[in-house]
Amino acid sequence: MLQFIADNIGTIVISALLLAVVIGIIANMAKKKAKGESMSCGCGCSGCPSASICHDQTGQGKN
């Protein structure tokens, strides 16, 4: 078992780093969703040509 780890340490380290990045991205998305922030863009709705698609006339999101 130790020989396998020693032979593949580079792959294991890179895989662990990639997994940490993916978990961080998912956690950030979940946190934004819990706060009610938009996940499609971060620039706000003022001046957005697609604002009417995302929001109805009352200002409440369809999401």
mmCIF file as Biopython writes it, N, C-alpha, C and O atoms, coordinates in Angstrom:
data_model
#
loop_
_atom_site.group_PDB
_atom_site.id
_atom_site.type_symbol
_atom_site.label_atom_id
_atom_site.label_alt_id
_atom_site.label_comp_id
_atom_site.label_asym_id
_atom_site.label_entity_id
_atom_site.label_seq_id
_atom_site.pdbx_PDB_ins_code
_atom_site.Cartn_x
_atom_site.Cartn_y
_atom_site.Cartn_z
_atom_site.occupancy
_atom_site.B_iso_or_equiv
_atom_site.auth_seq_id
_atom_site.auth_asym_id
_atom_site.pdbx_PDB_model_num
ATOM 1   N N  . MET A ? 1  ? 0.823   -1.196 0.000   1.0 0.0 1  A 1 
ATOM 2   C CA . MET A ? 1  ? 0.000   0.000  0.000   1.0 0.0 1  A 1 
ATOM 3   C C  . MET A ? 1  ? 0.869   1.263  0.000   1.0 0.0 1  A 1 
ATOM 4   O O  . MET A ? 1  ? 0.598   2.207  -0.741  1.0 0.0 1  A 1 
ATOM 5   N N  . LEU A ? 2  ? 1.904   1.273  0.827   1.0 0.0 2  A 1 
ATOM 6   C CA . LEU A ? 2  ? 2.792   2.433  0.876   1.0 0.0 2  A 1 
ATOM 7   C C  . LEU A ? 2  ? 3.538   2.627  -0.437  1.0 0.0 2  A 1 
ATOM 8   O O  . LEU A ? 2  ? 3.812   3.758  -0.838  1.0 0.0 2  A 1 
ATOM 9   N N  . GLN A ? 3  ? 3.863   1.539  -1.100  1.0 0.0 3  A 1 
ATOM 10  C CA . GLN A ? 3  ? 4.552   1.634  -2.387  1.0 0.0 3  A 1 
ATOM 11  C C  . GLN A ? 3  ? 3.627   2.276  -3.426  1.0 0.0 3  A 1 
ATOM 12  O O  . GLN A ? 3  ? 4.077   3.089  -4.233  1.0 0.0 3  A 1 
ATOM 13  N N  . PHE A ? 4  ? 2.348   1.920  -3.411  1.0 0.0 4  A 1 
ATOM 14  C CA . PHE A ? 4  ? 1.373   2.521  -4.326  1.0 0.0 4  A 1 
ATOM 15  C C  . PHE A ? 4  ? 1.291   4.031  -4.100  1.0 0.0 4  A 1 
ATOM 16  O O  . PHE A ? 4  ? 1.292   4.807  -5.056  1.0 0.0 4  A 1 
ATOM 17  N N  . ILE A ? 5  ? 1.220   4.442  -2.837  1.0 0.0 5  A 1 
ATOM 18  C CA . ILE A ? 5  ? 1.142   5.870  -2.510  1.0 0.0 5  A 1 
ATOM 19  C C  . ILE A ? 5  ? 2.414   6.584  -2.955  1.0 0.0 5  A 1 
ATOM 20  O O  . ILE A ? 5  ? 2.349   7.677  -3.518  1.0 0.0 5  A 1 
ATOM 21  N N  . ALA A ? 6  ? 3.557   5.977  -2.707  1.0 0.0 6  A 1 
ATOM 22  C CA . ALA A ? 6  ? 4.827   6.582  -3.093  1.0 0.0 6  A 1 
ATOM 23  C C  . ALA A ? 6  ? 4.940   6.711  -4.609  1.0 0.0 6  A 1 
ATOM 24  O O  . ALA A ? 6  ? 5.475   7.703  -5.103  1.0 0.0 6  A 1 
ATOM 25  N N  . ASP A ? 7  ? 4.452   5.738  -5.343  1.0 0.0 7  A 1 
ATOM 26  C CA . ASP A ? 7  ? 4.521   5.765  -6.800  1.0 0.0 7  A 1 
ATOM 27  C C  . ASP A ? 7  ? 3.558   6.792  -7.405  1.0 0.0 7  A 1 
ATOM 28  O O  . ASP A ? 7  ? 3.803   7.299  -8.499  1.0 0.0 7  A 1 
ATOM 29  N N  . ASN A ? 8  ? 2.488   7.093  -6.712  1.0 0.0 8  A 1 
ATOM 30  C CA . ASN A ? 8  ? 1.443   7.948  -7.268  1.0 0.0 8  A 1 
ATOM 31  C C  . ASN A ? 8  ? 1.212   9.224  -6.465  1.0 0.0 8  A 1 
ATOM 32  O O  . ASN A ? 8  ? 0.121   9.790  -6.529  1.0 0.0 8  A 1 
ATOM 33  N N  . ILE A ? 9  ? 2.184   9.684  -5.726  1.0 0.0 9  A 1 
ATOM 34  C CA . ILE A ? 9  ? 2.015   10.849 -4.855  1.0 0.0 9  A 1 
ATOM 35  C C  . ILE A ? 9  ? 1.638   12.100 -5.635  1.0 0.0 9  A 1 
ATOM 36  O O  . ILE A ? 9  ? 0.821   12.892 -5.164  1.0 0.0 9  A 1 
ATOM 37  N N  . GLY A ? 10 ? 2.209   12.294 -6.806  1.0 0.0 10 A 1 
ATOM 38  C CA . GLY A ? 10 ? 1.873   13.469 -7.613  1.0 0.0 10 A 1 
ATOM 39  C C  . GLY A ? 10 ? 0.408   13.469 -8.026  1.0 0.0 10 A 1 
ATOM 40  O O  . GLY A ? 10 ? -0.269  14.492 -7.920  1.0 0.0 10 A 1 
ATOM 41  N N  . THR A ? 11 ? -0.078  12.339 -8.491  1.0 0.0 11 A 1 
ATOM 42  C CA . THR A ? 11 ? -1.477  12.213 -8.894  1.0 0.0 11 A 1 
ATOM 43  C C  . THR A ? 11 ? -2.405  12.406 -7.698  1.0 0.0 11 A 1 
ATOM 44  O O  . THR A ? 11 ? -3.452  13.043 -7.815  1.0 0.0 11 A 1 
ATOM 45  N N  . ILE A ? 12 ? -2.025  11.862 -6.567  1.0 0.0 12 A 1 
ATOM 46  C CA . ILE A ? 12 ? -2.851  11.984 -5.366  1.0 0.0 12 A 1 
ATOM 47  C C  . ILE A ? 12 ? -2.932  13.438 -4.918  1.0 0.0 12 A 1 
ATOM 48  O O  . ILE A ? 12 ? -4.012  13.917 -4.572  1.0 0.0 12 A 1 
ATOM 49  N N  . VAL A ? 13 ? -1.812  14.141 -4.919  1.0 0.0 13 A 1 
ATOM 50  C CA . VAL A ? 13 ? -1.790  15.546 -4.484  1.0 0.0 13 A 1 
ATOM 51  C C  . VAL A ? 13 ? -2.614  16.415 -5.434  1.0 0.0 13 A 1 
ATOM 52  O O  . VAL A ? 13 ? -3.423  17.227 -4.985  1.0 0.0 13 A 1 
ATOM 53  N N  . ILE A ? 14 ? -2.413  16.251 -6.743  1.0 0.0 14 A 1 
ATOM 54  C CA . ILE A ? 14 ? -3.166  17.042 -7.723  1.0 0.0 14 A 1 
ATOM 55  C C  . ILE A ? 14 ? -4.659  16.751 -7.611  1.0 0.0 14 A 1 
ATOM 56  O O  . ILE A ? 14 ? -5.475  17.671 -7.663  1.0 0.0 14 A 1 
ATOM 57  N N  . SER A ? 15 ? -5.017  15.493 -7.459  1.0 0.0 15 A 1 
ATOM 58  C CA . SER A ? 15 ? -6.434  15.122 -7.319  1.0 0.0 15 A 1 
ATOM 59  C C  . SER A ? 15 ? -7.046  15.729 -6.061  1.0 0.0 15 A 1 
ATOM 60  O O  . SER A ? 15 ? -8.187  16.191 -6.085  1.0 0.0 15 A 1 
ATOM 61  N N  . ALA A ? 16 ? -6.300  15.731 -4.976  1.0 0.0 16 A 1 
ATOM 62  C CA . ALA A ? 16 ? -6.793  16.320 -3.733  1.0 0.0 16 A 1 
ATOM 63  C C  . ALA A ? 16 ? -6.993  17.826 -3.885  1.0 0.0 16 A 1 
ATOM 64  O O  . ALA A ? 16 ? -7.975  18.373 -3.385  1.0 0.0 16 A 1 
ATOM 65  N N  . LEU A ? 17 ? -6.068  18.497 -4.570  1.0 0.0 17 A 1 
ATOM 66  C CA . LEU A ? 17 ? -6.211  19.941 -4.792  1.0 0.0 17 A 1 
ATOM 67  C C  . LEU A ? 17 ? -7.419  20.252 -5.676  1.0 0.0 17 A 1 
ATOM 68  O O  . LEU A ? 17 ? -8.181  21.177 -5.390  1.0 0.0 17 A 1 
ATOM 69  N N  . LEU A ? 18 ? -7.589  19.491 -6.732  1.0 0.0 18 A 1 
ATOM 70  C CA . LEU A ? 18 ? -8.752  19.693 -7.610  1.0 0.0 18 A 1 
ATOM 71  C C  . LEU A ? 18 ? -10.054 19.438 -6.860  1.0 0.0 18 A 1 
ATOM 72  O O  . LEU A ? 18 ? -11.022 20.178 -7.034  1.0 0.0 18 A 1 
ATOM 73  N N  . LEU A ? 19 ? -10.088 18.411 -6.040  1.0 0.0 19 A 1 
ATOM 74  C CA . LEU A ? 19 ? -11.273 18.113 -5.247  1.0 0.0 19 A 1 
ATOM 75  C C  . LEU A ? 19 ? -11.589 19.250 -4.283  1.0 0.0 19 A 1 
ATOM 76  O O  . LEU A ? 19 ? -12.753 19.606 -4.099  1.0 0.0 19 A 1 
ATOM 77  N N  . ALA A ? 20 ? -10.553 19.822 -3.667  1.0 0.0 20 A 1 
ATOM 78  C CA . ALA A ? 20 ? -10.751 20.949 -2.751  1.0 0.0 20 A 1 
ATOM 79  C C  . ALA A ? 20 ? -11.309 22.160 -3.488  1.0 0.0 20 A 1 
ATOM 80  O O  . ALA A ? 20 ? -12.174 22.859 -2.961  1.0 0.0 20 A 1 
ATOM 81  N N  . VAL A ? 21 ? -10.825 22.415 -4.699  1.0 0.0 21 A 1 
ATOM 82  C CA . VAL A ? 21 ? -11.332 23.543 -5.486  1.0 0.0 21 A 1 
ATOM 83  C C  . VAL A ? 21 ? -12.800 23.327 -5.845  1.0 0.0 21 A 1 
ATOM 84  O O  . VAL A ? 21 ? -13.607 24.248 -5.721  1.0 0.0 21 A 1 
ATOM 85  N N  . VAL A ? 22 ? -13.152 22.131 -6.284  1.0 0.0 22 A 1 
ATOM 86  C CA . VAL A ? 22 ? -14.542 21.833 -6.648  1.0 0.0 22 A 1 
ATOM 87  C C  . VAL A ? 22 ? -15.448 21.969 -5.430  1.0 0.0 22 A 1 
ATOM 88  O O  . VAL A ? 22 ? -16.533 22.542 -5.532  1.0 0.0 22 A 1 
ATOM 89  N N  . ILE A ? 23 ? -15.029 21.460 -4.300  1.0 0.0 23 A 1 
ATOM 90  C CA . ILE A ? 23 ? -15.831 21.576 -3.070  1.0 0.0 23 A 1 
ATOM 91  C C  . ILE A ? 23 ? -15.995 23.045 -2.683  1.0 0.0 23 A 1 
ATOM 92  O O  . ILE A ? 23 ? -17.072 23.453 -2.247  1.0 0.0 23 A 1 
ATOM 93  N N  . GLY A ? 24 ? -14.945 23.835 -2.837  1.0 0.0 24 A 1 
ATOM 94  C CA . GLY A ? 24 ? -15.026 25.269 -2.537  1.0 0.0 24 A 1 
ATOM 95  C C  . GLY A ? 24 ? -16.010 25.985 -3.454  1.0 0.0 24 A 1 
ATOM 96  O O  . GLY A ? 24 ? -16.779 26.830 -2.998  1.0 0.0 24 A 1 
ATOM 97  N N  . ILE A ? 25 ? -15.991 25.658 -4.726  1.0 0.0 25 A 1 
ATOM 98  C CA . ILE A ? 25 ? -16.918 26.280 -5.683  1.0 0.0 25 A 1 
ATOM 99  C C  . ILE A ? 25 ? -18.354 25.912 -5.341  1.0 0.0 25 A 1 
ATOM 100 O O  . ILE A ? 25 ? -19.231 26.777 -5.345  1.0 0.0 25 A 1 
ATOM 101 N N  . ILE A ? 26 ? -18.605 24.649 -5.047  1.0 0.0 26 A 1 
ATOM 102 C CA . ILE A ? 26 ? -19.965 24.206 -4.699  1.0 0.0 26 A 1 
ATOM 103 C C  . ILE A ? 26 ? -20.422 24.871 -3.405  1.0 0.0 26 A 1 
ATOM 104 O O  . ILE A ? 26 ? -21.576 25.288 -3.302  1.0 0.0 26 A 1 
ATOM 105 N N  . ALA A ? 27 ? -19.549 24.975 -2.430  1.0 0.0 27 A 1 
ATOM 106 C CA . ALA A ? 27 ? -19.904 25.621 -1.161  1.0 0.0 27 A 1 
ATOM 107 C C  . ALA A ? 27 ? -20.224 27.093 -1.378  1.0 0.0 27 A 1 
ATOM 108 O O  . ALA A ? 27 ? -21.164 27.614 -0.777  1.0 0.0 27 A 1 
ATOM 109 N N  . ASN A ? 28 ? -19.460 27.770 -2.224  1.0 0.0 28 A 1 
ATOM 110 C CA . ASN A ? 28 ? -19.710 29.176 -2.522  1.0 0.0 28 A 1 
ATOM 111 C C  . ASN A ? 28 ? -21.059 29.350 -3.225  1.0 0.0 28 A 1 
ATOM 112 O O  . ASN A ? 28 ? -21.804 30.280 -2.917  1.0 0.0 28 A 1 
ATOM 113 N N  . MET A ? 29 ? -21.372 28.465 -4.159  1.0 0.0 29 A 1 
ATOM 114 C CA . MET A ? 29 ? -22.658 28.533 -4.859  1.0 0.0 29 A 1 
ATOM 115 C C  . MET A ? 29 ? -23.815 28.295 -3.892  1.0 0.0 29 A 1 
ATOM 116 O O  . MET A ? 29 ? -24.842 28.969 -3.974  1.0 0.0 29 A 1 
ATOM 117 N N  . ALA A ? 30 ? -23.652 27.339 -2.977  1.0 0.0 30 A 1 
ATOM 118 C CA . ALA A ? 30 ? -24.701 27.057 -2.000  1.0 0.0 30 A 1 
ATOM 119 C C  . ALA A ? 30 ? -24.907 28.243 -1.065  1.0 0.0 30 A 1 
ATOM 120 O O  . ALA A ? 30 ? -26.039 28.567 -0.706  1.0 0.0 30 A 1 
ATOM 121 N N  . LYS A ? 31 ? -23.805 28.892 -0.670  1.0 0.0 31 A 1 
ATOM 122 C CA . LYS A ? 31 ? -23.895 30.056 0.211   1.0 0.0 31 A 1 
ATOM 123 C C  . LYS A ? 31 ? -24.615 31.208 -0.488  1.0 0.0 31 A 1 
ATOM 124 O O  . LYS A ? 31 ? -25.449 31.879 0.119   1.0 0.0 31 A 1 
ATOM 125 N N  . LYS A ? 32 ? -24.292 31.437 -1.763  1.0 0.0 32 A 1 
ATOM 126 C CA . LYS A ? 32 ? -24.960 32.496 -2.513  1.0 0.0 32 A 1 
ATOM 127 C C  . LYS A ? 32 ? -26.439 32.197 -2.696  1.0 0.0 32 A 1 
ATOM 128 O O  . LYS A ? 32 ? -27.272 33.099 -2.606  1.0 0.0 32 A 1 
ATOM 129 N N  . LYS A ? 33 ? -26.769 30.948 -2.949  1.0 0.0 33 A 1 
ATOM 130 C CA . LYS A ? 33 ? -28.176 30.583 -3.123  1.0 0.0 33 A 1 
ATOM 131 C C  . LYS A ? 33 ? -28.940 30.778 -1.813  1.0 0.0 33 A 1 
ATOM 132 O O  . LYS A ? 33 ? -30.086 31.227 -1.827  1.0 0.0 33 A 1 
ATOM 133 N N  . ALA A ? 34 ? -28.319 30.446 -0.690  1.0 0.0 34 A 1 
ATOM 134 C CA . ALA A ? 34 ? -28.975 30.622 0.605   1.0 0.0 34 A 1 
ATOM 135 C C  . ALA A ? 34 ? -29.219 32.096 0.912   1.0 0.0 34 A 1 
ATOM 136 O O  . ALA A ? 34 ? -30.203 32.442 1.565   1.0 0.0 34 A 1 
ATOM 137 N N  . LYS A ? 35 ? -28.316 32.971 0.436   1.0 0.0 35 A 1 
ATOM 138 C CA . LYS A ? 35 ? -28.492 34.407 0.636   1.0 0.0 35 A 1 
ATOM 139 C C  . LYS A ? 35 ? -29.484 35.008 -0.353  1.0 0.0 35 A 1 
ATOM 140 O O  . LYS A ? 35 ? -29.918 36.147 -0.182  1.0 0.0 35 A 1 
ATOM 141 N N  . GLY A ? 36 ? -29.844 34.249 -1.385  1.0 0.0 36 A 1 
ATOM 142 C CA . GLY A ? 36 ? -30.775 34.736 -2.388  1.0 0.0 36 A 1 
ATOM 143 C C  . GLY A ? 36 ? -30.118 35.503 -3.505  1.0 0.0 36 A 1 
ATOM 144 O O  . GLY A ? 36 ? -30.800 36.177 -4.278  1.0 0.0 36 A 1 
ATOM 145 N N  . GLU A ? 37 ? -28.806 35.415 -3.608  1.0 0.0 37 A 1 
ATOM 146 C CA . GLU A ? 37 ? -28.095 36.117 -4.665  1.0 0.0 37 A 1 
ATOM 147 C C  . GLU A ? 37 ? -28.220 35.344 -5.976  1.0 0.0 37 A 1 
ATOM 148 O O  . GLU A ? 37 ? -28.395 34.126 -5.986  1.0 0.0 37 A 1 
ATOM 149 N N  . SER A ? 38 ? -28.128 36.076 -7.070  1.0 0.0 38 A 1 
ATOM 150 C CA . SER A ? 38 ? -28.179 35.466 -8.389  1.0 0.0 38 A 1 
ATOM 151 C C  . SER A ? 38 ? -26.915 34.664 -8.633  1.0 0.0 38 A 1 
ATOM 152 O O  . SER A ? 38 ? -25.816 35.090 -8.275  1.0 0.0 38 A 1 
ATOM 153 N N  . MET A ? 39 ? -27.078 33.499 -9.247  1.0 0.0 39 A 1 
ATOM 154 C CA . MET A ? 39 ? -25.916 32.694 -9.574  1.0 0.0 39 A 1 
ATOM 155 C C  . MET A ? 39 ? -25.574 32.793 -11.057 1.0 0.0 39 A 1 
ATOM 156 O O  . MET A ? 39 ? -24.550 32.264 -11.489 1.0 0.0 39 A 1 
ATOM 157 N N  . SER A ? 40 ? -26.412 33.461 -11.838 1.0 0.0 40 A 1 
ATOM 158 C CA . SER A ? 40 ? -26.136 33.533 -13.268 1.0 0.0 40 A 1 
ATOM 159 C C  . SER A ? 40 ? -25.107 34.604 -13.587 1.0 0.0 40 A 1 
ATOM 160 O O  . SER A ? 40 ? -24.262 34.414 -14.462 1.0 0.0 40 A 1 
ATOM 161 N N  . CYS A ? 41 ? -25.171 35.721 -12.891 1.0 0.0 41 A 1 
ATOM 162 C CA . CYS A ? 41 ? -24.165 36.763 -13.092 1.0 0.0 41 A 1 
ATOM 163 C C  . CYS A ? 41 ? -24.027 37.544 -11.790 1.0 0.0 41 A 1 
ATOM 164 O O  . CYS A ? 41 ? -24.904 37.488 -10.927 1.0 0.0 41 A 1 
ATOM 165 N N  . GLY A ? 42 ? -22.955 38.251 -11.657 1.0 0.0 42 A 1 
ATOM 166 C CA . GLY A ? 42 ? -22.729 38.981 -10.431 1.0 0.0 42 A 1 
ATOM 167 C C  . GLY A ? 42 ? -22.801 40.482 -10.599 1.0 0.0 42 A 1 
ATOM 168 O O  . GLY A ? 42 ? -22.356 41.223 -9.722  1.0 0.0 42 A 1 
ATOM 169 N N  . CYS A ? 43 ? -23.356 40.950 -11.717 1.0 0.0 43 A 1 
ATOM 170 C CA . CYS A ? 43 ? -23.295 42.374 -12.013 1.0 0.0 43 A 1 
ATOM 171 C C  . CYS A ? 43 ? -24.569 43.126 -11.642 1.0 0.0 43 A 1 
ATOM 172 O O  . CYS A ? 43 ? -24.603 44.348 -11.787 1.0 0.0 43 A 1 
ATOM 173 N N  . GLY A ? 44 ? -25.601 42.464 -11.178 1.0 0.0 44 A 1 
ATOM 174 C CA . GLY A ? 44 ? -26.839 43.141 -10.828 1.0 0.0 44 A 1 
ATOM 175 C C  . GLY A ? 44 ? -27.755 43.297 -12.022 1.0 0.0 44 A 1 
ATOM 176 O O  . GLY A ? 44 ? -27.384 42.963 -13.148 1.0 0.0 44 A 1 
ATOM 177 N N  . CYS A ? 45 ? -28.951 43.805 -11.778 1.0 0.0 45 A 1 
ATOM 178 C CA . CYS A ? 45 ? -29.961 43.866 -12.835 1.0 0.0 45 A 1 
ATOM 179 C C  . CYS A ? 45 ? -30.043 45.231 -13.516 1.0 0.0 45 A 1 
ATOM 180 O O  . CYS A ? 45 ? -30.654 45.344 -14.578 1.0 0.0 45 A 1 
ATOM 181 N N  . SER A ? 46 ? -29.449 46.259 -12.938 1.0 0.0 46 A 1 
ATOM 182 C CA . SER A ? 46 ? -29.551 47.567 -13.564 1.0 0.0 46 A 1 
ATOM 183 C C  . SER A ? 46 ? -28.776 47.575 -14.873 1.0 0.0 46 A 1 
ATOM 184 O O  . SER A ? 46 ? -27.579 47.290 -14.910 1.0 0.0 46 A 1 
ATOM 185 N N  . GLY A ? 47 ? -29.471 47.900 -15.923 1.0 0.0 47 A 1 
ATOM 186 C CA . GLY A ? 47 ? -28.848 47.956 -17.232 1.0 0.0 47 A 1 
ATOM 187 C C  . GLY A ? 47 ? -28.707 46.615 -17.919 1.0 0.0 47 A 1 
ATOM 188 O O  . GLY A ? 47 ? -28.118 46.537 -18.997 1.0 0.0 47 A 1 
ATOM 189 N N  . CYS A ? 48 ? -29.227 45.567 -17.329 1.0 0.0 48 A 1 
ATOM 190 C CA . CYS A ? 48 ? -29.127 44.236 -17.926 1.0 0.0 48 A 1 
ATOM 191 C C  . CYS A ? 48 ? -30.234 44.062 -18.962 1.0 0.0 48 A 1 
ATOM 192 O O  . CYS A ? 48 ? -31.404 44.262 -18.637 1.0 0.0 48 A 1 
ATOM 193 N N  . PRO A ? 49 ? -29.901 43.699 -20.188 1.0 0.0 49 A 1 
ATOM 194 C CA . PRO A ? 49 ? -30.924 43.531 -21.212 1.0 0.0 49 A 1 
ATOM 195 C C  . PRO A ? 49 ? -31.832 42.331 -20.954 1.0 0.0 49 A 1 
ATOM 196 O O  . PRO A ? 49 ? -32.905 42.236 -21.551 1.0 0.0 49 A 1 
ATOM 197 N N  . SER A ? 50 ? -31.432 41.428 -20.092 1.0 0.0 50 A 1 
ATOM 198 C CA . SER A ? 50 ? -32.236 40.242 -19.799 1.0 0.0 50 A 1 
ATOM 199 C C  . SER A ? 50 ? -32.983 40.348 -18.473 1.0 0.0 50 A 1 
ATOM 200 O O  . SER A ? 50 ? -33.505 39.344 -17.987 1.0 0.0 50 A 1 
ATOM 201 N N  . ALA A ? 51 ? -33.049 41.526 -17.882 1.0 0.0 51 A 1 
ATOM 202 C CA . ALA A ? 51 ? -33.703 41.683 -16.576 1.0 0.0 51 A 1 
ATOM 203 C C  . ALA A ? 51 ? -35.172 41.296 -16.635 1.0 0.0 51 A 1 
ATOM 204 O O  . ALA A ? 51 ? -35.698 40.745 -15.668 1.0 0.0 51 A 1 
ATOM 205 N N  . SER A ? 52 ? -35.845 41.570 -17.742 1.0 0.0 52 A 1 
ATOM 206 C CA . SER A ? 52 ? -37.261 41.229 -17.840 1.0 0.0 52 A 1 
ATOM 207 C C  . SER A ? 52 ? -37.475 39.724 -17.908 1.0 0.0 52 A 1 
ATOM 208 O O  . SER A ? 52 ? -38.558 39.238 -17.582 1.0 0.0 52 A 1 
ATOM 209 N N  . ILE A ? 53 ? -36.474 38.994 -18.321 1.0 0.0 53 A 1 
ATOM 210 C CA . ILE A ? 53 ? -36.591 37.538 -18.377 1.0 0.0 53 A 1 
ATOM 211 C C  . ILE A ? 53 ? -36.452 36.957 -16.969 1.0 0.0 53 A 1 
ATOM 212 O O  . ILE A ? 53 ? -37.149 36.006 -16.616 1.0 0.0 53 A 1 
ATOM 213 N N  . CYS A ? 54 ? -35.565 37.522 -16.176 1.0 0.0 54 A 1 
ATOM 214 C CA . CYS A ? 54 ? -35.311 37.000 -14.832 1.0 0.0 54 A 1 
ATOM 215 C C  . CYS A ? 54 ? -36.365 37.428 -13.819 1.0 0.0 54 A 1 
ATOM 216 O O  . CYS A ? 54 ? -36.653 36.681 -12.884 1.0 0.0 54 A 1 
ATOM 217 N N  . HIS A ? 55 ? -36.949 38.623 -13.985 1.0 0.0 55 A 1 
ATOM 218 C CA . HIS A ? 55 ? -37.838 39.183 -12.978 1.0 0.0 55 A 1 
ATOM 219 C C  . HIS A ? 55 ? -39.161 39.601 -13.597 1.0 0.0 55 A 1 
ATOM 220 O O  . HIS A ? 55 ? -39.213 40.087 -14.727 1.0 0.0 55 A 1 
ATOM 221 N N  . ASP A ? 56 ? -40.228 39.402 -12.833 1.0 0.0 56 A 1 
ATOM 222 C CA . ASP A ? 56 ? -41.531 39.873 -13.295 1.0 0.0 56 A 1 
ATOM 223 C C  . ASP A ? 56 ? -41.707 41.348 -12.917 1.0 0.0 56 A 1 
ATOM 224 O O  . ASP A ? 56 ? -40.761 41.965 -12.428 1.0 0.0 56 A 1 
ATOM 225 N N  . GLN A ? 57 ? -42.875 41.918 -13.126 1.0 0.0 57 A 1 
ATOM 226 C CA . GLN A ? 57 ? -43.114 43.343 -12.917 1.0 0.0 57 A 1 
ATOM 227 C C  . GLN A ? 57 ? -43.038 43.745 -11.440 1.0 0.0 57 A 1 
ATOM 228 O O  . GLN A ? 57 ? -42.788 44.913 -11.144 1.0 0.0 57 A 1 
ATOM 229 N N  . THR A ? 58 ? -43.243 42.819 -10.515 1.0 0.0 58 A 1 
ATOM 230 C CA . THR A ? 58 ? -43.198 43.160 -9.086  1.0 0.0 58 A 1 
ATOM 231 C C  . THR A ? 58 ? -41.787 43.189 -8.539  1.0 0.0 58 A 1 
ATOM 232 O O  . THR A ? 58 ? -41.573 43.586 -7.394  1.0 0.0 58 A 1 
ATOM 233 N N  . GLY A ? 59 ? -40.815 42.770 -9.350  1.0 0.0 59 A 1 
ATOM 234 C CA . GLY A ? 59 ? -39.439 42.765 -8.903  1.0 0.0 59 A 1 
ATOM 235 C C  . GLY A ? 59 ? -39.029 41.460 -8.246  1.0 0.0 59 A 1 
ATOM 236 O O  . GLY A ? 59 ? -37.873 41.295 -7.856  1.0 0.0 59 A 1 
ATOM 237 N N  . GLN A ? 60 ? -39.965 40.534 -8.120  1.0 0.0 60 A 1 
ATOM 238 C CA . GLN A ? 60 ? -39.646 39.242 -7.540  1.0 0.0 60 A 1 
ATOM 239 C C  . GLN A ? 60 ? -39.089 38.340 -8.632  1.0 0.0 60 A 1 
ATOM 240 O O  . GLN A ? 60 ? -39.603 38.323 -9.750  1.0 0.0 60 A 1 
ATOM 241 N N  . GLY A ? 61 ? -38.064 37.609 -8.318  1.0 0.0 61 A 1 
ATOM 242 C CA . GLY A ? 61 ? -37.446 36.730 -9.302  1.0 0.0 61 A 1 
ATOM 243 C C  . GLY A ? 61 ? -38.308 35.529 -9.606  1.0 0.0 61 A 1 
ATOM 244 O O  . GLY A ? 61 ? -39.082 35.085 -8.758  1.0 0.0 61 A 1 
ATOM 245 N N  . LYS A ? 62 ? -38.184 35.005 -10.796 1.0 0.0 62 A 1 
ATOM 246 C CA . LYS A ? 62 ? -38.882 33.777 -11.155 1.0 0.0 62 A 1 
ATOM 247 C C  . LYS A ? 62 ? -38.121 32.560 -10.686 1.0 0.0 62 A 1 
ATOM 248 O O  . LYS A ? 62 ? -38.663 31.455 -10.704 1.0 0.0 62 A 1 
ATOM 249 N N  . ASN A ? 63 ? -36.883 32.727 -10.269 1.0 0.0 63 A 1 
ATOM 250 C CA . ASN A ? 63 ? -36.040 31.602 -9.886  1.0 0.0 63 A 1 
ATOM 251 C C  . ASN A ? 63 ? -36.489 31.027 -8.602  1.0 0.0 63 A 1 
ATOM 252 O O  . ASN A ? 63 ? -35.897 30.064 -8.115  1.0 0.0 63 A 1 
#
